[in-house]
Amino acid sequence: MIKVCIISCGMIANSAHIPAYRTFGNDFFISAVSDINENSARETAKRHGIPNFYVNAEEMLEKEKPDLVSVCVPNCFHKEYTITALNAKANVLCEKPLAFRVSDAKEMFDTAKRNGKILMACQSMRFTPDRLAAKEYIDKNGLGNIYYGDFSRIRRRGIPYWGTFHMKKISCGGAFVDIGVHMLDALLWLMGNPEIESVNGTVMQNHKNELGSLTSSGALTGNVDSIRKFNPDEMDVEDFSCGTLKFKNGANVSFKVAWAANMPESSDIRLVGDRAGIDLPSGKIYFGGDGEEILKTEKLIYNSPFAGHIYIADNLRKVIKGEAEPIVKPEETINTARIIEMFYKSAEIKREVYAE
């Protein structure tokens, strides 16, 4: 059995991580959870029948000595708790985004390597039927040389008014790193993780007084123990972002991401190559002239709004046993961190930023 502990007991721990580990109950045993809010820790342990709960994560790591730790704390604390868990000789699955600076991401992976442990970022949105099928098609050179792409992740009204997503000192960023990072990761993965050359990014805030439902803001299965009263005056992160990416292989990408915008809802990726182009999630493949076909996809194995976490848990148990390679690779996560850092720097100084 792989002994698991979970740090922070918010929605993503309750709705995604714990059910994912429970899917493979013959391999994972969740021994404890921790949260600085004692009530959240207690209620999560009670809800899921987990033996122990703690207020102090370090105490939990010392007493439980887990094989694997899920780090589900807010973004700005990913590095701190990930390194603490790695130094406690545990493998780590850290929620996205792993880091906001490439130097931090490298330090975290160096710590994992020094301790002989696995560190994986929970980039769970690669694992949709259309994207899995597209990856297989692209890896067989179905698109040829990919020279252009775009992605769009738009919510009509989906600013998270539960938790602290809207506060920069806790979440480090807004829509781009909450929902946009999933699209960025999936796009880079589909493209074969090309090396970034430059980023031009813009952030805006337009709709902080216009809130939607819990579901529209990402709380897909509830489990939001205590809804913190939302104060729009506290919101100092973007609800809309857009920009362009240029890669060293010559490819260009444009994107737009919004928690709230007067646009159609979307979660789209398009890639254009010299042999064919592909549109996701429709799965349409476009060839020269009028040639078209529909990508063959299979249904998700797991019926869950957080099915990607189950795919990752499945992969992790095999990696820990030495039966597989990590499905989300360090070099991919480092590339994502580099682009995040460049994006926010570009937005700050209002010009294109180069990797060098």
N, C-alpha and C positions, 0 to 999 in steps of 0.2 A: 504493500500500500504506500502511496505517495501522500505524506502528511502535509496538509495545506493550512495556512493561516491567511487571513484577509485583513488588510489595513484600510480602515474607513468603511462605514456601513451605510452609504447612501444608496440611491436608486440603482446605480450600475452594479454595485456589489450584490444587492438583493435580487435584481431582475435578470442579471446576465452572468456574473462570475459564479455565484453559488449554484444556480441551476445547471450551468455548463459542467462544473465538477461533478454534480450529482448525476448527470447523464452517464458518467463512467464510474459508478459507485464501486465497482470491483477494483478500481485502480486508485481513486482519490478518496481520502478521508479528511474532512474539514474539522480540525480539532479546536480552532478558536478564531474569534474575530476581535478587532479592536477599533475603538473610535474615541476621540477626545470628548464626545458627547456620550456620557455613560448610558443614558436612556436609549440612544440609537444602538449602541453595542448590545445592551441587554435584550432589547426587542428583536434585533436581528438574530441573535443566538436562540431566543425562545421560538421565533417564527419558524426557523429551519431545523430546530433540534440539534444545535451545535453545542458541544459540551461546555465550552469555556468562553468567557468574554473578558476583555481588558479595556482600560482607559488609556494605558500607556503601551505603545507599540513595542518599545524596546524591552519592556518587561515580558510581553508576550513572546517575543523572539527568544529571549533568554530561557524562559521556562518551557516553552513548547518545542523548541528546536525543530522547526518545520523543514521539510524538503523543498517546499515551494511556497512562495508568498505572492498574493495578488495585491498590488499597490493601486488603490482606488481613490487616493486623496485628490484634492483639487490640483490643477496643473502646476502651479508654482512650487509645489512641494514634492513633485515626482522625483527629482534628483536626490533630495535629502533622504527620503524613505527607501528609495531603491538602493542607494549605496549602503544604508544601514542594514537592509535585509541581506544584501550580497555579502557584506562583511560578517554577517551572522551565519554565513555558509549555507544560505538558502538560494535556490533558483528563484527568478523573479519574472512575473508577468505584470507589466506596468501598463496602465491605461494610456490611451493616446492623448495628446502627443507626448512622446517620451521626453523631449527637451525642446527648448526654444533657442538654444545656441548650439552650434555644432561642437564647440569645445566641451560643453556639458555632456552631450551625447557620447562623445569619444571617451570622456572620463568615466562615464557609467559603464560602457562596454569594456574599457580597460580594467575597471574594478571587477567585473564579472570574470574576465580572463584570468586575472591575478588570483582569484579565488577558485578557479576551475568550475565556474557555474554558468548557467544559461540565463541570459537576459533577453526577453522578447517584448516588443511593443505590441499592444493589443490593437492592431490595425485590422479590425474585424469585418470591414465592409468590402473586402476583396471577394468574399465568399457568397456571392449571389449567383443564381444560375446563369445569367447572361454574362457576367464577368468571368466566371470560371470557364465557360465555353469559349469566350473571346480569347482568353489567355492561351488556351490550347490551339486555337486557330492561328493566332499571331505567332506562336512559337514554331509553327510549321511553315512560317514565312508567307502566310496567307495574304498579308497586306503589303509585303515587300518592304521597301525602305519607308519608314514612317516619317513624314516631314511636317505634319501639322496635327494639332489636336485642340480640343476645347472641353471644358467641363463646366457644369452649372448645377449648383445646389441651392435651391430657392425655397423658402417657406413664405407663405403669404403673411401669416402673423404667428411667429413661433419663438419670440424672445423668451428664454427660460426665466420664469419669475419665481422658481423654486431654487433654493440653493444660492450660490454666490458666483454663478457664471458671468454675471454682468459687472463684476468688480475686478479691475486689472491687478490689484495687489494680491489677489487670490487665484485668479484664472489666467493671468498674464496676457490674455487676448480675448477676442469675442468670436463672432461667427466663423471667421476663417479657421481658427484652430479648434473650434467645437465640432462643426459639421464639415467644413471645407477640407480639413486634413484627411478625412476619409477618402474624399474624391481625389485629392492630390496623391495620396499613397496608391490608390487603385490605378490611377493614370500612369504613374511612374512604373509600377509593377507590370502593367500591360505593355509599356514601351520598352521594357528591358532595363530599367533603372539608368537612363542616360545621365551623363554628368552635366550639371547646371553651369551655364555661363553667366547669365544675368537675369535679374528680376525687376519688374516695374510694377509697383503695387499702390493701391489707393484704399483707404478706409473711410467710412462715413457713419454717421449716426442720425437717423431720420425718424424713427418710430418708437422711441422708448416709452411713450405714453399709450401705446396701442398694443394690448396683450391679447393673446388667443387662449386656447384651452391648454390644459396640462398635456394632453396627447400631442397637440400641434407643436408644443415646445420640447418634445423629446421624452417625456415621462410615459413611455409606451405601455407599461404594465403597472402603473401606479407605484406602490412601494416608496412613496415620498413621505417619510415618517412625519416630518414637521416642516410645513411650508413656511419658510422665512418670509416675513412681510416684505414685499418688493417695494423699494423706494427708487423711483426713476432718477432722482437726483444723485443716487450712488453710481449710476451706470456710466462708466468711463471707458467702455470698449465699443468696438464697431458692431452695428447691426447689418452693415452692408460692406462688401469688399469686392474689388475686381482688379484685374491686372494681366500681365503677360510674362511668360517664361521663355527664355532662349537657352537652348542646349548646345553643348560643344559639338554635337554631331550635326548641327544645322537645323534641327527641328524647332518649331515654334508652337507655343500653346497659349491660348487665352482662356480666361475664367471669370466667373462671377459667383459670389456666395452671399446668401442673406438669411438672417433670422427673420427679417420682415421686409417685404418689398411688394409693390403693386405690380406683380408679375405672376404668371402661372407657376404653380408648384413644379419643381423639377429636381431630378437627380440623374443627370444625363452626362454621358461621356461620348465624344466622337473622335475618331482617329482616322487620318487620311494617309495612305501610302501610295507608292507609285504602281502597285498592282491592284489595290482595292482600298475602299474605305469602309468603316463600320460605325453604326449608330447603336448606342446602348441607352436604355434597356430594350429597345425594340428588337435588336438583333439583326437588323437589316444590313446586308453587305452590298456595296455598290461597286460595280465594275465599269469598264469603259463603255461608252454608248449608253444603251438602256438596260444593260445587264444588272440584274438584282437577284439576291436569294436571301433566305432567312436562316440565320444561324440555328443549328440544332442544339437545344438546351434540354437538360434534365431537371426534374423537380428537386427542390432542396431535400436533403436527407432528413433534416431536423425541422420540425414545425414550430418555430419560435421567432418572435420579432428580433431576438438576439442570437440567431442561428450562427452568426460568424464567431461568436465566443465559443460555441460548441465545437466548431471546426478547429479553433485554436487549441482548446483543451485537449481534443483528440490528438492533435499533432504534438502537444507538449508531453503528454504521457509517453508517447513513442520516442520522442527525443531524449527524455530523461532515462528511458530504458535502453537507449542506444540503438533504437530500431529505425530512426528517421532523422532527417536534417530539419532544422528550423524552417517553418513555412514563411515566417517574416524574418528576413536576414538583417544582421547588423548594418551592412553597407547600404541597404535600402533605407533603414531608419535614420542613419547618419545623413544620407542625401536629403531626406525629408526635413530633418532638423536644419540643415544648411539653408534650404529654400524658405522655411519659416522665418529664420533669422534675417535673411536677405529681404523678404517681403515686408516685415515690419520696419526694417531700417529704411527701405525705399519709401514706405508710406510716411515715415517720420521726416525725412529730408526732401521728399517730393521730387525724387529723380531716380533714374535707373541705377541699380546697384550691381556691381560685378563680383563674382565669386572670389577673385584674387584680393 
